[in-house]
Amino acid sequence: MTTLVETGEEDPVLAVARFTADVAWAKAGADVAEAEISRICEEAENLAVENRWSELVSLLLTSSEMVLSNTPEKDSEAVFSVITNLVSKARSPDEALAMADQIASKVTPNVTDKPALRLRILFNLYNVLDNPYGRFLTFKRAVDFAVNGKVTEMVTPSFKRMDAFLKEWNIAKAEKRKLFLAITNILKDGKSSAKDSFSFLLKYLATFSGEDNQTLGEAKEEAVRAIIEFVKAPDMFQCDLLDMAAVCQLEKDSKYAPVYRLLEIFLTSRLDAYLEFQASNPNLFKNYGLVHEECITKMRLMSLAGLASKASREIPYVTIKDALKVGDDEVEYWIVKGIATKMLDAKMDQMHQHVVISRCTERVFGPTQWKELRAKLAVWKENIWNVTRSVENARATNGVPVALQGQVVH
């Protein structure tokens, strides 16, 4: 089998031209093969001398599928490394995009043969491109190929840098929308990436803010999906779905209004409202694969969060018992469970039969919660100012706070 051997004597482009031609004419007679190889090498040299890079790429890609399929991966990768590097020689961004499209079009059609190799070639092409939009198009192509080639594990690490990528690419809302949906679909099947999948689903839904009713309608199915995923998730107790236009449209939708109501109950109501709703809508739970017992467990924790957010500091055990509809001996179990899920920080006072709340997760964090937070920050600012003033006064009185001066014993 032909092997690509790098030497310091031959230009890499000409070496690749010779190698690809050799692969293409390997089964021809020696006389024919030698003549064709010489012709291709001469043409490649002329194109390089004349800086006709796009045509040179086309020439080198003539037998690209044969190279990918019939040569060792190391050689194939080396060949395409040389070809993709020619993109950096393009005389304009449009020419670079056209050259990149030529390469990607040759690499991506076959998703079953050496998909990991082909994806690495796309990554290399991405790194060579200077044009931000060209990079985006190549990345999107790589994501689509990873799905079709069943090598998504190779692209998922890059999703952690998506915010930085989006800032660099500066793409339109519609393009972000498609990308977010593709990413959430890739991540949804991984147990360890369920939260990341949900996060990108929220990003997708957020892109519909300010859109007209017709465009909003495109998001209905995914809005329902987000609600169901939130309700099913045993470790998510807060979301902003109720503030999203894509979700709010479901409230008056004849088909999906019950799903919206279910979300409302989980985020704003208590267990008794859920039980009443479930009794009236048993088919909804069956259709969406919701397990009643699991929903009760989550709803009890959500109800506890609701109590904690509205309490000044202390919640009597009896209040928790009534809200969660549990026995006297189960109250502390649910408090401990709430602490274990990091939904709240609290201490139980068994003697006085109440729980003291120091922090809790707000189920919804909207304008009202921002207003409350602003008020708390104002109080903290005032307290810090008072402490600072006390320290300054203490320094002015030889380190003794004014309020304590009469009590100092010498």
C-alpha positions as CSV (number, residue, x, y, z in Angstrom):
1,M,0.0,0.0,0.0
2,T,1.2,3.5,-0.8
3,T,2.5,5.4,2.2
4,L,2.9,9.1,2.5
5,V,6.5,9.8,3.5
6,E,7.4,13.4,4.5
7,T,10.8,14.5,3.3
8,G,12.6,17.8,3.4
9,E,13.3,17.8,-0.3
10,E,9.7,18.0,-1.8
11,D,7.1,20.6,-1.2
12,P,4.3,19.2,0.9
13,V,1.6,20.2,-1.6
14,L,3.5,18.3,-4.4
15,A,4.0,15.4,-2.1
16,V,0.3,15.2,-1.5
17,A,-0.4,15.6,-5.2
18,R,1.9,12.7,-6.0
19,F,0.4,10.6,-3.2
20,T,-3.3,11.1,-4.1
21,A,-2.5,10.5,-7.8
22,D,-0.7,7.3,-6.9
23,V,-3.7,6.2,-4.9
24,A,-6.1,7.1,-7.8
25,W,-4.1,5.2,-10.4
26,A,-2.8,2.3,-8.3
27,K,-4.8,-0.3,-10.3
28,A,-3.8,1.0,-13.7
29,G,-0.9,-0.2,-15.8
30,A,2.5,1.1,-14.9
31,D,2.8,3.2,-18.1
32,V,-0.6,4.8,-17.8
33,A,-0.2,5.4,-14.0
34,E,3.2,7.0,-14.4
35,A,2.0,9.4,-17.1
36,E,-1.1,10.4,-15.2
37,I,0.8,10.9,-11.9
38,S,3.3,13.1,-13.8
39,R,0.5,15.1,-15.3
40,I,-1.3,15.7,-12.0
41,C,2.0,16.7,-10.3
42,E,2.8,19.1,-13.1
43,E,-0.7,20.6,-12.9
44,A,-0.5,21.0,-9.1
45,E,2.9,22.7,-9.4
46,N,1.6,25.2,-12.0
47,L,-1.5,26.0,-9.9
48,A,0.7,26.6,-6.9
49,V,3.0,28.9,-8.8
50,E,0.1,30.9,-10.2
51,N,-1.6,31.1,-6.7
52,R,-4.7,29.4,-8.0
53,W,-5.4,27.9,-4.6
54,S,-9.1,27.0,-5.1
55,E,-8.4,25.1,-8.2
56,L,-5.4,23.4,-6.5
57,V,-7.7,22.2,-3.7
58,S,-10.1,20.8,-6.2
59,L,-7.3,18.9,-7.9
60,L,-6.0,17.4,-4.7
61,L,-9.5,16.4,-3.7
62,T,-10.2,14.5,-6.9
63,S,-9.5,11.1,-5.3
64,S,-10.2,12.1,-1.7
65,E,-12.7,9.3,-0.9
66,M,-10.2,6.7,-2.2
67,V,-7.6,8.3,0.1
68,L,-9.9,8.2,3.1
69,S,-11.1,4.7,2.5
70,N,-8.0,2.9,1.4
71,T,-5.0,4.4,3.2
72,P,-4.0,4.4,6.9
73,E,-5.6,7.1,9.0
74,K,-2.3,8.7,9.8
75,D,-1.6,9.2,6.0
76,S,-5.1,10.4,5.3
77,E,-4.9,12.9,8.1
78,A,-1.6,14.2,6.9
79,V,-2.9,14.6,3.4
80,F,-5.9,16.5,4.5
81,S,-3.8,18.6,6.8
82,V,-1.9,19.9,3.8
83,I,-5.1,20.5,1.8
84,T,-6.9,22.3,4.6
85,N,-3.8,24.5,5.2
86,L,-4.2,25.8,1.7
87,V,-7.4,27.6,2.9
88,S,-5.1,30.1,4.7
89,K,-3.7,31.2,1.4
90,A,-7.1,32.3,0.0
91,R,-7.1,35.8,-1.5
92,S,-10.4,36.7,0.0
93,P,-12.9,35.5,2.8
94,D,-15.3,34.3,0.1
95,E,-12.6,32.2,-1.6
96,A,-11.6,30.8,1.8
97,L,-15.3,29.8,2.5
98,A,-15.6,28.2,-1.0
99,M,-12.4,26.2,-0.4
100,A,-13.6,25.1,3.0
101,D,-16.9,24.0,1.5
102,Q,-15.1,22.0,-1.1
103,I,-13.1,20.1,1.6
104,A,-16.1,19.6,3.9
105,S,-18.3,18.4,1.0
106,K,-15.7,15.7,0.2
107,V,-15.3,14.6,3.8
108,T,-18.9,14.5,5.2
109,P,-21.1,12.4,2.8
110,N,-19.8,9.0,4.1
111,V,-20.8,8.8,7.7
112,T,-20.0,5.1,8.3
113,D,-16.4,4.9,7.2
114,K,-13.9,6.3,9.7
115,P,-16.2,9.0,11.1
116,A,-13.7,10.0,13.9
117,L,-11.0,10.7,11.3
118,R,-13.4,12.7,9.1
119,L,-14.5,14.7,12.2
120,R,-10.9,15.5,13.1
121,I,-10.4,16.8,9.5
122,L,-13.3,19.1,10.1
123,F,-11.9,20.3,13.3
124,N,-8.6,21.0,11.6
125,L,-10.5,23.0,8.9
126,Y,-12.2,25.0,11.6
127,N,-8.8,26.0,13.1
128,V,-7.4,27.1,9.8
129,L,-10.3,29.4,9.0
130,D,-10.0,33.1,10.1
131,N,-13.5,34.1,9.1
132,P,-15.8,33.9,12.2
133,Y,-18.9,33.0,10.1
134,G,-16.9,30.4,8.2
135,R,-15.9,28.9,11.5
136,F,-19.5,28.8,12.6
137,L,-20.6,27.0,9.4
138,T,-17.8,24.5,9.8
139,F,-18.7,23.9,13.4
140,K,-22.3,23.4,12.6
141,R,-21.3,20.9,9.9
142,A,-19.1,19.1,12.4
143,V,-22.0,18.8,14.8
144,D,-24.4,17.5,12.1
145,F,-21.7,15.0,11.0
146,A,-21.1,13.8,14.6
147,V,-24.8,13.0,15.0
148,N,-25.0,11.2,11.7
149,G,-21.7,9.4,12.2
150,K,-22.5,8.5,15.9
151,V,-19.4,10.2,17.2
152,T,-21.0,12.9,19.3
153,E,-18.7,12.3,22.2
154,M,-16.0,14.0,20.1
155,V,-18.0,17.3,19.9
156,T,-19.6,17.5,23.4
157,P,-16.5,18.9,25.2
158,S,-16.7,21.9,22.9
159,F,-20.2,22.8,24.1
160,K,-18.7,24.1,27.4
161,R,-17.1,27.0,25.4
162,M,-20.3,27.8,23.5
163,D,-20.6,31.3,25.1
164,A,-17.2,32.3,23.9
165,F,-17.8,30.8,20.4
166,L,-21.1,32.7,20.0
167,K,-19.4,35.9,21.0
168,E,-16.7,35.2,18.3
169,W,-19.1,34.1,15.6
170,N,-21.7,36.9,16.1
171,I,-24.4,34.9,14.3
172,A,-28.1,35.7,13.9
173,K,-30.8,34.6,16.3
174,A,-32.2,32.1,13.9
175,E,-28.8,30.4,13.6
176,K,-28.3,30.3,17.3
177,R,-31.8,28.8,17.6
178,K,-30.9,25.9,15.3
179,L,-27.6,25.3,17.0
180,F,-29.0,25.3,20.5
181,L,-31.7,22.7,19.5
182,A,-29.1,20.5,17.8
183,I,-26.9,20.6,21.0
184,T,-29.7,19.9,23.4
185,N,-30.7,16.9,21.3
186,I,-27.2,15.6,21.4
187,L,-27.0,15.9,25.1
188,K,-30.4,14.7,26.1
189,D,-29.5,11.0,26.0
190,G,-26.5,11.3,28.4
191,K,-27.3,10.7,32.0
192,S,-24.5,13.0,33.1
193,S,-25.4,15.7,30.7
194,A,-29.2,16.0,31.4
195,K,-28.8,19.4,33.1
196,D,-26.6,20.7,30.2
197,S,-29.2,19.5,27.8
198,F,-31.9,21.4,29.7
199,S,-29.8,24.5,29.8
200,F,-29.4,24.6,26.1
201,L,-33.1,23.9,25.7
202,L,-33.8,27.0,27.8
203,K,-31.3,29.0,25.6
204,Y,-33.3,27.7,22.5
205,L,-36.6,28.9,24.0
206,A,-35.1,32.2,25.0
207,T,-34.4,33.0,21.3
208,F,-38.1,33.3,20.7
209,S,-38.5,36.4,23.0
210,G,-40.1,39.2,21.0
211,E,-41.2,37.0,18.1
212,D,-44.6,37.1,16.5
213,N,-47.2,34.5,17.2
214,Q,-46.5,32.5,14.0
215,T,-42.8,32.2,14.9
216,L,-43.6,31.5,18.5
217,G,-45.7,28.6,17.3
218,E,-42.6,26.8,16.1
219,A,-41.5,26.5,19.7
220,K,-44.6,24.8,21.2
221,E,-43.3,21.3,21.1
222,E,-40.0,22.2,22.7
223,A,-41.7,24.4,25.3
224,V,-43.8,21.4,26.3
225,R,-40.7,19.2,26.3
226,A,-38.9,21.7,28.7
227,I,-41.9,21.6,31.1
228,I,-42.0,17.8,31.2
229,E,-38.2,17.6,31.6
230,F,-38.3,20.0,34.5
231,V,-41.2,18.2,36.2
232,K,-39.4,14.8,35.8
233,A,-36.0,16.1,37.0
234,P,-35.5,15.0,40.6
235,D,-32.8,17.5,41.3
236,M,-34.1,20.7,39.7
237,F,-36.2,23.0,41.9
238,Q,-36.0,26.3,40.2
239,C,-36.5,27.6,36.6
240,D,-37.5,30.7,34.7
241,L,-39.9,28.9,32.2
242,L,-42.9,31.0,33.3
243,D,-41.2,34.2,32.1
244,M,-40.5,32.8,28.6
245,A,-42.8,33.8,25.7
246,A,-42.4,30.4,24.1
247,V,-43.8,28.9,27.3
248,C,-46.5,31.5,28.1
249,Q,-48.2,30.9,24.8
250,L,-49.2,27.5,26.0
251,E,-51.5,28.9,28.7
252,K,-54.2,29.7,26.1
253,D,-53.5,26.8,23.8
254,S,-56.3,24.3,23.6
255,K,-54.0,21.3,23.4
256,Y,-51.2,22.3,25.8
257,A,-52.9,24.5,28.4
258,P,-52.9,21.6,30.9
259,V,-49.2,21.2,30.6
260,Y,-48.7,24.9,31.3
261,R,-51.0,24.6,34.4
262,L,-48.9,21.7,35.6
263,L,-45.8,23.9,35.5
264,E,-47.6,26.7,37.3
265,I,-48.5,24.3,40.1
266,F,-44.9,23.1,40.5
267,L,-43.5,26.6,40.6
268,T,-46.2,28.5,42.5
269,S,-48.6,26.1,44.3
270,R,-48.5,23.3,46.9
271,L,-49.2,19.6,47.0
272,D,-52.9,19.9,47.4
273,A,-53.2,21.8,44.1
274,Y,-51.1,19.1,42.4
275,L,-53.2,16.3,43.8
276,E,-56.4,17.9,42.6
277,F,-54.9,18.5,39.1
278,Q,-53.6,14.9,38.8
279,A,-57.0,13.5,39.7
280,S,-58.5,15.6,36.9
281,N,-55.9,14.9,34.3
282,P,-54.7,11.3,34.5
283,N,-54.2,10.9,30.8
284,L,-51.8,13.8,30.7
285,F,-49.5,11.9,33.1
286,K,-49.8,8.7,31.1
287,N,-49.1,10.5,27.7
288,Y,-46.0,12.2,28.9
289,G,-44.6,9.3,31.0
290,L,-44.9,11.2,34.3
291,V,-44.9,8.9,37.4
292,H,-47.3,10.0,40.0
293,E,-45.2,8.9,43.0
294,E,-42.2,10.7,41.7
295,C,-44.2,13.8,41.1
296,I,-45.5,13.7,44.7
297,T,-42.0,13.5,46.0
298,K,-40.8,16.5,44.0
299,M,-44.0,18.4,44.8
300,R,-43.5,17.9,48.5
301,L,-40.0,19.4,48.2
302,M,-41.3,22.2,46.0
303,S,-44.0,22.9,48.6
304,L,-41.4,23.0,51.4
305,A,-39.4,25.5,49.3
306,G,-42.5,27.6,48.9
307,L,-43.1,27.6,52.7
308,A,-39.4,28.5,53.4
309,S,-39.4,31.4,50.9
310,K,-42.4,32.9,52.5
311,A,-41.5,32.3,56.2
312,S,-39.6,35.0,58.1
313,R,-37.3,32.5,59.7
314,E,-39.2,29.8,61.5
315,I,-41.7,27.2,60.2
316,P,-43.8,25.2,62.7
317,Y,-43.7,21.4,62.2
318,V,-47.5,21.4,62.0
319,T,-47.4,23.8,59.0
320,I,-45.0,21.5,57.2
321,K,-47.1,18.5,58.1
322,D,-50.3,20.1,56.6
323,A,-48.6,21.4,53.5
324,L,-46.8,18.2,52.6
325,K,-49.7,15.9,53.8
326,V,-47.4,13.7,55.9
327,G,-47.5,12.2,59.4
328,D,-45.9,13.7,62.5
329,D,-43.0,11.3,62.3
330,E,-42.2,12.2,58.6
331,V,-41.8,16.0,59.0
332,E,-38.1,15.8,60.0
333,Y,-37.4,13.3,57.2
334,W,-38.6,15.8,54.6
335,I,-36.7,18.7,56.2
336,V,-33.5,16.6,56.0
337,K,-34.3,15.6,52.4
338,G,-34.7,19.3,51.6
339,I,-31.3,20.1,53.1
340,A,-29.7,17.1,51.3
341,T,-30.9,18.3,47.9
342,K,-29.3,21.8,48.8
343,M,-32.7,23.3,48.3
344,L,-32.5,24.9,51.7
345,D,-30.2,25.4,54.7
346,A,-32.0,25.0,58.0
347,K,-31.8,23.8,61.6
348,M,-34.4,21.8,63.4
349,D,-35.6,22.8,66.8
350,Q,-37.1,19.5,68.1
351,M,-37.9,21.0,71.5
352,H,-40.1,23.8,70.1
353,Q,-41.2,21.8,67.0
354,H,-40.1,24.2,64.3
355,V,-37.4,24.6,61.7
356,V,-35.2,27.7,61.4
357,I,-34.5,28.6,57.8
358,S,-31.2,30.4,56.9
359,R,-31.5,30.0,53.1
360,C,-33.8,28.5,50.6
361,T,-34.1,28.1,46.8
362,E,-36.7,30.3,45.2
363,R,-38.8,28.2,42.8
364,V,-39.2,31.2,40.5
365,F,-36.8,34.1,40.3
366,G,-38.6,36.8,38.5
367,P,-39.2,40.6,38.9
368,T,-40.7,40.1,42.4
369,Q,-37.6,38.2,43.6
370,W,-35.3,40.8,42.1
371,K,-37.2,43.5,44.0
372,E,-36.8,41.6,47.2
373,L,-33.1,41.0,46.6
374,R,-32.7,44.7,45.9
375,A,-34.3,45.6,49.2
376,K,-32.1,43.1,51.1
377,L,-29.0,44.5,49.5
378,A,-30.1,48.0,50.5
379,V,-30.4,46.8,54.1
380,W,-27.0,45.1,54.0
381,K,-25.5,48.3,52.6
382,E,-27.0,50.3,55.4
383,N,-25.7,47.8,58.0
384,I,-22.2,47.9,56.5
385,W,-22.2,51.7,56.6
386,N,-23.3,51.6,60.2
387,V,-20.5,49.2,61.1
388,T,-17.9,51.4,59.2
389,R,-19.2,54.5,61.1
390,S,-18.8,52.7,64.4
391,V,-15.3,51.6,63.6
392,E,-14.4,55.2,62.7
393,N,-15.9,56.6,65.9
394,A,-14.0,53.9,67.9
395,R,-10.7,55.1,66.4
396,A,-11.5,58.7,67.2
397,T,-12.0,57.7,70.9
398,N,-8.8,55.7,71.3
399,G,-10.4,52.4,70.2
400,V,-13.4,52.5,72.6
401,P,-16.8,52.6,70.9
402,V,-18.8,55.6,72.0
403,A,-21.6,53.4,73.3
404,L,-19.2,51.6,75.7
405,Q,-17.1,54.5,76.9
406,G,-19.0,54.9,80.3
407,Q,-18.6,51.1,81.0
408,V,-14.8,50.8,80.6
409,V,-13.1,49.9,83.9
410,H,-9.5,51.1,84.3
